[in-house]
Amino acid sequence: MSCMKPVTRSLADAAERHLDDVYRYVLYLTRDPQAAEELTAETFERAVRLWHRFDPARGSERTWLCQIARTAALDHLRAEERRRRREERYSSLAERTQELEAQTLSPWLRQALGSLSAADREVIALRVILDLDPADAGRVLGISPTACTTRLSRALGRLEEKVGTQHVA
Amino acid sequence: MSPDLVTALRAETPAAPHRLRERVAAVTATTPPSRRFTTRRILSFAVPVAAGLSLAAALAVGLNTAIEPNRSGVADEAFRAAPAQDVTTSPAGETADRAKVLPERSPLTAPVPAQRRAQDYRASLTLLVDGTDELSATTQRALRTTRRLGGYVLSVNYSTPEPGDGTAAVRLRIPVSRVQAAIVELSAMGRILAQDTQVSDLQQGLDELTRRIRDLERRAARAQGVERAQLLAQIEALRNQRVQINRQAAYATVNLDLTTHEPKAPAVTPGRIDRALDDAVGILLAELAIAAYALIVASPFILLGLAAFFGNRAYRRHADQRLLERA
């Protein structure tokens, strides 16, 4: 899938091509569809401001957008952690998350992903869902391709343990 | 990795909601214009400009130095550009133009003495000989040649301060009618390093003396007593003076210098372009030295800054990873 990268002339074209990928990545990272929507929109708002800095020689548009999405997601997670530490609206937030997840992911996947850390979900989203190659995924995560492959292997191992063969249709 | 798990995961890929799609389309509909002055563009322009300015300054200093007139090289060039002066005779007491004869030129270029005029003929010759043995033999040969040509030796100054190294300064008086032959024979005794000839005319002075003597003789023929004696004394003095001049004109003075020292190659005076390049390179080296000094002074701070930057980045990555592990 990553053998040919068509040249996109504008950010609008890039957004149309890669919106689903960015949304899926952020959804896997946060497990919160509402937050994923907000973060996806914020990602493209940031991309509009940073579009002049995009260099095709350093990576594809999808990789670049995923890097911006990751930064936005990490900012969100830090904010969530600060909120969690203040112990405000935790219970109601958890309930809303579970309710919204029920609308997007199957129960077995929801349960399996729930047992994984965001780091594991992130690498699975990039390598499996978005099908980025190790180099691009490593660029998004800020690690080497080898480390990315290792992290993916461990994440899938943990996911397989949770899912088991009986949940695979 | 289980293929079934991968297939199942990919089957569960939700698409972005329609409202999100519209929202993103509205945001990305108008991309802001590219910034004209980015850091990369500024650096890509500033670095070549700074390098060009420093190079231009170096060349400007070099060219300015090359144009300056107070350089010995310019004076030397002017001197070299002047043609060699031919020897001309001049009245007694005046120094004639000296003929600068290059070592490569034949000794036969020494001027021929005038046949019917009294002249003060002076020549100097510097020869290179191989070793002190050759120095001694050549000195002896020069003396024999002088006597054979009817001349005589005024003085010899022979010195060998070190083994294989020495000089000899010989002053010879040779009949002026045979001075050319003497110069030819002496020139063949070694490698000519320098040759110089100077001729001064004495005839005019002699003619004036003769006229005065005749005038005094006429007056003495009519005089009596003390006056006549005084006139005769004056005549005698003038005759003696004329004899001295004739003797001086009869013989040429030849200074022969022999040496075993290989002459040093003359320092090549650099031309204008060479001087300009030397000065430009000097300026560039000075600029590099200043930059190196500034780098040395700033390097601890630079290292601290880099350590802080990479340390902070590593800390943030670790913190992000821990955050993702907890999320």
Interface residues (C-beta under 8 A of the other chain):
Chain A: S10 L11 A12 A14 A15 E16 L19 D20 V22 Y23 R24 L27 L29 T30 P33 E37 T40 A41 F44 E45 A47 V48 R49 W51 H52 R53 L74 L77 R78 E80 E81 T104 L105 S106 L109 S117 A118 A119 E122 I124 V128 I129 G142 L152 S153 L156 L159 E160 V163 V168 A169
Chain B: M1 S2 D4 L5 V6 A8 L9 R10 E12 T13 P14 A15 A16 P17 R19 L20 R21 R23 V24 A25 V27 T28 A29 T31 P32 S34 R35 T38 R317 D320 Q321 L323 L324 E325 R326 A327
